[in-house]
Amino acid sequence: MRSPPQPSTRHHARALPSKRFKTFTFYNPSHSHRLTLTTFASILPLQTASSALLRLYTELLSNASGAWVSLPAVSSFTACSEILSIEFTAAGPYVIPWTFVAEFAEKMMDATEKGFTGCFQGEYRHLESGAVIWVALRIGMVAAAA
């Protein structure tokens, strides 16, 4: 993940609701945004998943608040680390601000430390502007194929 992110050519596929999935919604009225994450079961042991996720989010935070700041914002990119990949895709005319990536990584580090270690698909929606950013975390062979 040391090099700048590459634009993603994949299209985001939204998950269909299922009894196997859990959905969490975080709403922050002071910032007029909502983040909804639909989780998938992880096949990695909890300690392995937690360590790998913390490394991924730490590097993502470091790059998004450091080396990538001088790069123009993009509409999509995928970052990979070890056996994980995380894909960000903005809807329509919007781009993904590096400040959003840094803040997202910071929040996910905190969530991971509290035990949130499953794969997920998420939707960030800024309620005032209508901007939508999809985020998907994948593991294993799916990450390698992405």
ZIBELUR-V724154 format. One record per residue. PSI is psi in whole degrees, 0 to 359 (NA if undefined). Layout:
PSI / PSI
//
This chain:
11 / 329 / 161 / 150 / 147 / 143 / 142 / 139 / 0 / 152 / 145 / 131 / 121 / 143 / 143 / 141 / 144 / 158 / 339 / 343 / 152 / 138 / 132 / 135 / 130 / 122 / 130 / 97 / 332 / 336 / 4 / 47 / 160 / 136 / 122 / 125 / 129 / 119 / 154 / 151 / 142 / 141 / 0 / 147 / 147 / 314 / 319 / 314 / 315 / 313 / 315 / 318 / 317 / 321 / 317 / 310 / 324 / 315 / 321 / 315 / 315 / 313 / 317 / 336 / 4 / 262 / 325 / 347 / 325 / 352 / 150 / 149 / 149 / 166 / 343 / 151 / 159 / 133 / 137 / 147 / 125 / 241 / 16 / 150 / 145 / 129 / 132 / 132 / 125 / 143 / 146 / 225 / 2 / 158 / 168 / 108 / 141 / 331 / 324 / 315 / 316 / 315 / 319 / 313 / 318 / 315 / 323 / 330 / 315 / 316 / 321 / 317 / 337 / 4 / 4 / 99 / 9 / 164 / 159 / 162 / 137 / 158 / 119 / 129 / 120 / 115 / 329 / 314 / 338 / 1 / 139 / 133 / 126 / 142 / 133 / 130 / 129 / 156 / 168 / 218 / 329 / 319 / 319 / 329 / 341 / NA
//
